[in-house]
Amino acid sequence: MKFSDFEGGVRVAAFASGGVIPKARRGAVEPGLMHITDWYCTFSLFAGVNPIDTKAIGSPVPPVDCLDMWPTIATGSPS
């Protein structure tokens, strides 16, 4: 139930599946915080791609703002 305009997507039902998820973490509930923008960094690094836009450095374009959440997903470390 929302009580203000600022309460959108605070707790969202989501899941990750596949053989890459460690067996110890399958079916686990992650109480940590993640943001949709963190998926860009997580997927980029998982694929071996640098998530930093090197062409935009020094330009008025803001830098990429995301965190790698794979350690949280894989091991349950704090987010």
N, CA and C atoms as an extended XYZ file, in Angstrom:
237
Properties=species:S:1:pos:R:3:atomname:S:1:resname:S:1:resid:I:1 pbc="F F F"
N         0.841       -1.169        0.000 N   MET     1
C         0.000        0.000        0.000 CA  MET     1
C         0.893        1.241        0.000 C   MET     1
N         0.598        2.171       -0.872 N   LYS     2
C         1.389        3.400       -0.976 CA  LYS     2
C         0.758        4.495       -0.132 C   LYS     2
N         1.622        5.213        0.600 N   PHE     3
C         1.140        6.312        1.407 CA  PHE     3
C         1.645        7.663        0.901 C   PHE     3
N         2.550        7.656       -0.089 N   SER     4
C         3.017        8.903       -0.684 CA  SER     4
C         3.500        8.625       -2.109 C   SER     4
N         3.772        9.698       -2.856 N   ASP     5
C         4.255        9.559       -4.231 CA  ASP     5
C         5.683        9.029       -4.284 C   ASP     5
N         6.381        9.056       -3.173 N   PHE     6
C         7.773        8.631       -3.138 CA  PHE     6
C         7.932        7.150       -2.816 C   PHE     6
N         6.852        6.426       -2.665 N   GLU     7
C         6.907        5.006       -2.331 CA  GLU     7
C         6.585        4.159       -3.557 C   GLU     7
N         7.428        4.183       -4.523 N   GLY     8
C         7.217        3.355       -5.693 CA  GLY     8
C         8.334        2.337       -5.818 C   GLY     8
N         7.997        1.094       -5.894 N   GLY     9
C         9.005        0.058       -6.086 CA  GLY     9
C         9.929       -0.119       -4.900 C   GLY     9
N         9.457        0.166       -3.701 N   VAL    10
C        10.302        0.000       -2.527 CA  VAL    10
C        10.564       -1.479       -2.287 C   VAL    10
N         9.535       -2.273       -2.392 N   ARG    11
C         9.670       -3.722       -2.261 CA  ARG    11
C         9.010       -4.341       -3.492 C   ARG    11
N         9.845       -4.860       -4.350 N   VAL    12
C         9.354       -5.401       -5.606 CA  VAL    12
C         9.648       -6.893       -5.652 C   VAL    12
N         8.669       -7.650       -6.043 N   ALA    13
C         8.885       -9.087       -6.211 CA  ALA    13
C         9.719       -9.306       -7.461 C   ALA    13
N        10.851       -9.951       -7.312 N   ALA    14
C        11.746      -10.211       -8.435 CA  ALA    14
C        12.470      -11.530       -8.177 C   ALA    14
N        13.029      -12.088       -9.223 N   PHE    15
C        13.782      -13.323       -9.041 CA  PHE    15
C        14.880      -13.405      -10.080 C   PHE    15
N        15.859      -14.208       -9.783 N   ALA    16
C        16.937      -14.511      -10.718 CA  ALA    16
C        17.044      -16.024      -10.762 C   ALA    16
N        17.209      -16.575      -11.939 N   SER    17
C        17.288      -18.023      -12.049 CA  SER    17
C        18.345      -18.418      -13.065 C   SER    17
N        18.636      -19.666      -13.088 N   GLY    18
C        19.599      -20.200      -14.045 CA  GLY    18
C        20.765      -20.871      -13.335 C   GLY    18
N        21.554      -21.561      -14.101 N   GLY    19
C        22.668      -22.317      -13.558 CA  GLY    19
C        23.777      -21.475      -12.974 C   GLY    19
N        23.796      -20.187      -13.271 N   VAL    20
C        24.859      -19.323      -12.757 CA  VAL    20
C        24.616      -18.953      -11.285 C   VAL    20
N        23.408      -19.073      -10.808 N   ILE    21
C        23.105      -18.787       -9.406 CA  ILE    21
C        23.666      -19.932       -8.556 C   ILE    21
N        24.529      -19.624       -7.587 N   PRO    22
C        25.105      -20.682       -6.745 CA  PRO    22
C        24.016      -21.477       -6.019 C   PRO    22
N        24.232      -22.763       -5.874 N   LYS    23
C        23.228      -23.622       -5.230 CA  LYS    23
C        22.880      -23.147       -3.834 C   LYS    23
N        23.860      -22.623       -3.114 N   ALA    24
C        23.602      -22.154       -1.743 CA  ALA    24
C        22.647      -20.961       -1.712 C   ALA    24
N        22.531      -20.214       -2.811 N   ARG    25
C        21.677      -19.020       -2.850 CA  ARG    25
C        20.337      -19.266       -3.535 C   ARG    25
N        20.138      -20.421       -4.137 N   ARG    26
C        18.873      -20.706       -4.820 CA  ARG    26
C        17.742      -20.791       -3.805 C   ARG    26
N        16.675      -20.072       -4.071 N   GLY    27
C        15.522      -20.051       -3.183 CA  GLY    27
C        15.674      -19.115       -1.997 C   GLY    27
N        16.802      -18.428       -1.902 N   ALA    28
C        17.032      -17.519       -0.779 CA  ALA    28
C        16.319      -16.189       -1.001 C   ALA    28
N        15.972      -15.546        0.068 N   VAL    29
C        15.370      -14.214        0.025 CA  VAL    29
C        16.479      -13.206        0.314 C   VAL    29
N        16.590      -12.195       -0.519 N   GLU    30
C        17.615      -11.163       -0.345 CA  GLU    30
C        16.966       -9.917        0.249 C   GLU    30
N        17.249       -9.602        1.508 N   PRO    31
C        16.647       -8.420        2.117 CA  PRO    31
C        17.383       -7.115        1.793 C   PRO    31
N        18.517       -7.209        1.114 N   GLY    32
C        19.315       -6.018        0.803 CA  GLY    32
C        18.642       -5.127       -0.224 C   GLY    32
N        19.228       -3.958       -0.415 N   LEU    33
C        18.688       -2.977       -1.357 CA  LEU    33
C        19.413       -3.061       -2.690 C   LEU    33
N        18.653       -2.985       -3.759 N   MET    34
C        19.183       -2.922       -5.118 CA  MET    34
C        18.338       -1.912       -5.885 C   MET    34
N        18.945       -1.312       -6.901 N   HIS    35
C        18.221       -0.363       -7.737 CA  HIS    35
C        18.297       -0.850       -9.180 C   HIS    35
N        17.326       -0.497       -9.981 N   ILE    36
C        17.291       -0.947      -11.368 CA  ILE    36
C        18.554       -0.540      -12.123 C   ILE    36
N        19.128        0.605      -11.783 N   THR    37
C        20.338        1.043      -12.476 CA  THR    37
C        21.536        0.147      -12.162 C   THR    37
N        21.486       -0.572      -11.050 N   ASP    38
C        22.578       -1.474      -10.692 CA  ASP    38
C        22.655       -2.680      -11.628 C   ASP    38
N        21.569       -3.010      -12.287 N   TRP    39
C        21.600       -4.161      -13.205 CA  TRP    39
C        22.530       -3.895      -14.387 C   TRP    39
N        22.602       -2.650      -14.843 N   TYR    40
C        23.496       -2.322      -15.968 CA  TYR    40
C        24.936       -2.670      -15.617 C   TYR    40
N        25.392       -2.224      -14.469 N   CYS    41
C        26.763       -2.486      -14.043 CA  CYS    41
C        26.966       -3.983      -13.790 C   CYS    41
N        26.016       -4.604      -13.138 N   THR    42
C        26.124       -6.031      -12.818 CA  THR    42
C        26.215       -6.870      -14.089 C   THR    42
N        25.330       -6.640      -15.047 N   PHE    43
C        25.350       -7.416      -16.293 CA  PHE    43
C        26.580       -7.098      -17.135 C   PHE    43
N        26.992       -5.832      -17.153 N   SER    44
C        28.180       -5.450      -17.919 CA  SER    44
C        29.414       -6.179      -17.398 C   SER    44
N        29.639       -6.106      -16.096 N   LEU    45
C        30.808       -6.760      -15.516 CA  LEU    45
C        30.727       -8.275      -15.635 C   LEU    45
N        29.529       -8.819      -15.513 N   PHE    46
C        29.337      -10.266      -15.655 CA  PHE    46
C        29.696      -10.721      -17.073 C   PHE    46
N        29.431       -9.841      -18.053 N   ALA    47
C        29.739      -10.152      -19.452 CA  ALA    47
C        31.166       -9.784      -19.831 C   ALA    47
N        31.906       -9.171      -18.886 N   GLY    48
C        33.280       -8.789      -19.168 CA  GLY    48
C        33.408       -7.477      -19.908 C   GLY    48
N        32.393       -6.621      -19.784 N   VAL    49
C        32.386       -5.326      -20.463 CA  VAL    49
C        32.534       -4.220      -19.419 C   VAL    49
N        33.339       -3.211      -19.710 N   ASN    50
C        33.522       -2.094      -18.806 CA  ASN    50
C        32.259       -1.228      -18.809 C   ASN    50
N        31.601       -1.051      -17.665 N   PRO    51
C        30.361       -0.259      -17.637 CA  PRO    51
C        30.598        1.252      -17.672 C   PRO    51
N        31.838        1.696      -17.558 N   ILE    52
C        32.130        3.132      -17.568 CA  ILE    52
C        32.182        3.634      -19.006 C   ILE    52
N        31.476        4.720      -19.280 N   ASP    53
C        31.457        5.325      -20.616 CA  ASP    53
C        32.697        6.203      -20.762 C   ASP    53
N        33.773        5.629      -21.276 N   THR    54
C        35.042        6.360      -21.364 CA  THR    54
C        34.980        7.518      -22.352 C   THR    54
N        34.099        7.450      -23.337 N   LYS    55
C        33.976        8.546      -24.307 CA  LYS    55
C        33.320        9.776      -23.698 C   LYS    55
N        32.568        9.586      -22.622 N   ALA    56
C        31.856       10.701      -22.005 CA  ALA    56
C        32.663       11.380      -20.911 C   ALA    56
N        33.812       10.819      -20.543 N   ILE    57
C        34.631       11.430      -19.497 CA  ILE    57
C        35.074       12.820      -19.949 C   ILE    57
N        34.863       13.806      -19.108 N   GLY    58
C        35.224       15.180      -19.423 CA  GLY    58
C        34.152       15.932      -20.184 C   GLY    58
N        33.052       15.276      -20.512 N   SER    59
C        31.954       15.949      -21.210 CA  SER    59
C        30.862       16.296      -20.197 C   SER    59
N        29.842       17.022      -20.615 N   PRO    60
C        28.756       17.359      -19.688 CA  PRO    60
C        27.859       16.164      -19.333 C   PRO    60
N        28.056       15.047      -20.003 N   VAL    61
C        27.247       13.860      -19.726 CA  VAL    61
C        27.654       13.307      -18.357 C   VAL    61
N        26.687       13.065      -17.465 N   PRO    62
C        27.050       12.547      -16.146 CA  PRO    62
C        27.617       11.128      -16.246 C   PRO    62
N        28.469       10.745      -15.304 N   PRO    63
C        29.033        9.402      -15.345 CA  PRO    63
C        27.971        8.349      -15.032 C   PRO    63
N        28.250        7.129      -15.417 N   VAL    64
C        27.356        6.010      -15.130 CA  VAL    64
C        27.302        5.832      -13.615 C   VAL    64
N        26.108        5.741      -13.083 N   ASP    65
C        25.917        5.622      -11.643 CA  ASP    65
C        25.270        4.280      -11.346 C   ASP    65
N        26.099        3.289      -11.052 N   CYS    66
C        25.572        1.964      -10.736 CA  CYS    66
C        26.596        1.204       -9.903 C   CYS    66
N        26.134        0.155       -9.267 N   LEU    67
C        26.986       -0.699       -8.453 CA  LEU    67
C        26.870       -2.137       -8.936 C   LEU    67
N        27.957       -2.878       -8.828 N   ASP    68
C        27.948       -4.303       -9.165 CA  ASP    68
C        27.285       -5.064       -8.021 C   ASP    68
N        26.152       -5.655       -8.284 N   MET    69
C        25.412       -6.363       -7.250 CA  MET    69
C        25.659       -7.868       -7.267 C   MET    69
N        26.558       -8.335       -8.138 N   TRP    70
C        26.804       -9.777       -8.208 CA  TRP    70
C        27.271      -10.361       -6.873 C   TRP    70
N        28.166       -9.698       -6.121 N   PRO    71
C        28.540      -10.279       -4.832 CA  PRO    71
C        27.341      -10.486       -3.897 C   PRO    71
N        26.395       -9.582       -3.934 N   THR    72
C        25.192       -9.721       -3.112 CA  THR    72
C        24.350      -10.878       -3.608 C   THR    72
N        24.170      -10.983       -4.905 N   ILE    73
C        23.363      -12.057       -5.474 CA  ILE    73
C        24.021      -13.405       -5.238 C   ILE    73
N        25.324      -13.489       -5.464 N   ALA    74
C        26.031      -14.767       -5.408 CA  ALA    74
C        26.307      -15.254       -3.994 C   ALA    74
N        26.595      -14.330       -3.071 N   THR    75
C        27.019      -14.766       -1.749 CA  THR    75
C        26.152      -14.236       -0.608 C   THR    75
N        25.301      -13.248       -0.896 N   GLY    76
C        24.493      -12.664        0.145 CA  GLY    76
C        25.234      -11.594        0.934 C   GLY    76
N        26.358      -11.119        0.393 N   SER    77
C        27.093      -10.058        1.083 CA  SER    77
C        26.241       -8.802        1.140 C   SER    77
N        26.524       -7.901        2.079 N   PRO    78
C        25.702       -6.681        2.204 CA  PRO    78
C        25.657       -5.880        0.906 C   PRO    78
N        24.496       -5.338        0.631 N   SER    79
C        24.340       -4.595       -0.631 CA  SER    79
C        24.802       -3.192       -0.500 C   SER    79
